[in-house]
Amino acid sequence: MERILAAMQRTQTVSEVLDLLGQAARKFGAARHSYHFTPAFERQTSAKTIVAAEGFGPEWISLYENEHFRQCDPIPDYVMHEGHIVTWEHSLEAQHLTPDAIDFAKALTSHGLVCGVGVPLYGPDNRHAYLAFGFDQPLTDADDGRLAILAAIGQKAHTRICALTRQDAEGRLALSPREREVLTWVGRGKSNNDIATIIGVSPETVKTHIQRIFGKLDVSDRVGATVKALKLAEIRL
């Protein structure tokens, strides 16, 4: 744990932080995880939330990218309200679920997503986030130690991401309308080729736009650019 925390403190990009978070998840037995970075005062299931997920099947990822389906997820808001680690099972049983939330819970089961926990993460200026870890085996009291470690590493990751994305917007060049359009599609997970087709330009032109965006936002990866642009209200997803 100490090695991962120390390495996280030395990271220079959001991608590096997320890579270390993935290593920790695997090391402590999580088969899948998702980190939800949300604009201040938004719900963790907001359409503006950036979700970095690993280990989930492509069908589930596609489902969760749907704005209506994501907003039916009753687990993140409950976990944030409780303020501590909560199992998915308990969070579903403890609430009076709406019909849409019941359908969401059924979808979880049908995709084999039964055993897991939600972790609330806290940052400066109400920059809070939600982290989920999924497991292939039922959790027991004996797992409390590794869950606490995963939660501590998750909080460190979020704190580091907040630090890496904190910046003063004054004096920084604003994105052009075309750059905002390109970055919006980047935030929605589209490749350069996909974006080129959507907006009717060449992939090389898209690449040039992305390089300029990186320079203006002082980032070096697509996740970092999206997170910063959301924080500065340059884009909305």
N, C-alpha and C positions, 0 to 999 in steps of 0.2 A: 504493500500500500504506500509506504513512504517513498519508494522509487517512483511510482506513478505520480504522486502528488508533486514531487520535486521536478519531475520532467514536465508536468503540466504548467508549473510556474515559469518555465523557460520557453514555453511555446510563443510563437510570433504570429500565428494565423489561427483562425477559427477551425480550419480543417485539421490542423495538428491537434487541437484540443479534442475534437470529435474522434480522431483516430485513437487517442489515448483512452478516451471514454469507452470506445469499443473494445480495446484490449482489456480494460478492467472488467467489463461485462463478461467477456469470455472467460477470463481468469477465475472469476468467482461464480461461474456456472450458469450465467444467464444465456439462454439460447437466442434471445432477441431483445432489442431495446429501442426506445424512441425518445428523442429530446425535443421538446416543444418550446421554441423561443417566441415569445409573444410580446407585441407592443404594449406599453404601459396602459393599465386600466382595461385591457381587453380580456375576454374569456380565453381560457387555454384551448378552446375548440374554435376560436375565431378563424374566419377565412384568411385573416392577416397573419396567422401563426405560421412560422417556418418549422416544419417537422423534419428532423434528420433521423431516419429510421434504418435499422440494420437487423437482418435475420427474419423479417416478415416476408411472406410469400408475395409474389407480384399481384395476385388477385386482391389480397387485402390492401396492399399499398394503393392500388387503383381505386378501390372502394373508399379508402380514407381520404383520398385527394378530392372526392366529391364534397362540395361545401355543405350540402344538406346532411349527408351521412355523418360527416365529422361533427356537426353541431348537435347531433343526436347522442353523442357519446356522453354518458352521465358520469363517467369515472373521474376525469380531471378536475371538474369543478368541486366534486365532493372531497377529493384529496386535498385540494387547496384550502377548502373550508375547514377541514379537520386539522391541517397543519402538521401532519406526521405521515409516516409510511402506512399505507393501507393496502390490503390485498384487493385484487379486482373482485373476488367473490364477495367480500364483506361490503365493499362500496356499492355493489348491486343489490345485495340483500337489505342494506340499511336504508335504502331510499324507496319512496313511492314513485315507481317509474311510469313515465308517460308511455303511451303506445309506441311512439317512435323509439324511445329508449329500450323498451322491451324487444323491439325488432333488432336494435343494435346488439343487445345482449345475445340474442339468438344467433346473429351473424358471427359474433365472437366464438361461440361454441362450435358452429358449423365449420369454422376455419381452424379449429383446434387451439384457440387462444383462451385457455381456461385458467392456467396457473400463472399468476403474476402479481406485481405490486406497482402502486403509483407512489411517486416521491415528490413532495413539494420542494421547490427551490426558490431561494429569495435573493434579490439583488438590489442595487441602489436605485432610487427614484422610481420605486414601484415596478422595477424591471424583474418581475417574477417569471418562473418557468415551471414546467411540469416534465417529469421524467418517468418513464415506465420501463420495467424489466419483466420479461416473460421467461418462464421456465417450462421444461418438458416434464417435470415431475412435481407432484404436490408438495407444498411447503409445510414444514413442521416448525415447532419451537426451536429445534436445533439449528435452524437456518437464520435465526435472529442476528447472529454475529456477522455473517456475510452480508446480510441485508443492510446492516448498519454501516459496514465498510463501503458498500456500493452507494449508499445515500451520501456518505461523506465525500466520496470521489465525485459523485454527481454535483454536489454543491460546489466543490472546488472548480469543476469544469465550468459551471455556470458563472461563478464569480470571475473566472479568467476570461470567459467570452465577453462578459460585461466590460471588463477592463480593456480588452482588445478593441471593442467597438465603441468605447466612449470617445467622444471628440467634441470639439467646439465647432458648431456650424458656422460661426461668423468668419467671413473672409474665405470660405471654401466655395469653389466654383460649383454652381448648381448644374445638375444634369440637364441636357437638352431634351426636348420632347421625344426625339428618336431614341436617345439613350435610356430614358425612362421606359419607353415601350420595350426595348430590348431587355432591360433588366427585369421588367415585370415577367416576361416570358422565361427568363433565366430562373426567377424565383418559383415559377410553376413547373420547373424540372425539364424544360425543353432544351434540346441540344442546339448547337450552332446551326446545323443543317435544318432542323425543324423551324427555328426562328427565321432563317433565311426564306423558307417557303412561305411562312405565315405573313411576313411583312413585305415580301416581294423584292428582296435584294440577294446578293451573293453571300455565300458563307464567309468569304474573306472580308466583306464589308461588316458582317456581324462580328467577326473576330476583332476588327479594328475598333468597333464601337465598344466592345467589352474591355479591350486594353485601355481605352480612354476612360471608361468607367472606373476601372481599377485605379488608375492614376488619380482621378478626381477624388475618389473616396479613400485613397491611401490604403488599399487592401491588395491581397495577392491571390484570392480565390473567390469562387462564385458564391459560396455560402456567406463568406464575410461581407461581400458586396451587397447581397440581398438584405442581410441583417442590418447593416449600417444604413442602407437606403430606407428601410422601414422605420428605423429609429428617427431619421431626419425627415420623415414624411415625404420623401421624394417619390415613393411608389406606394401603391396599395395592391394587395393580392386578393 
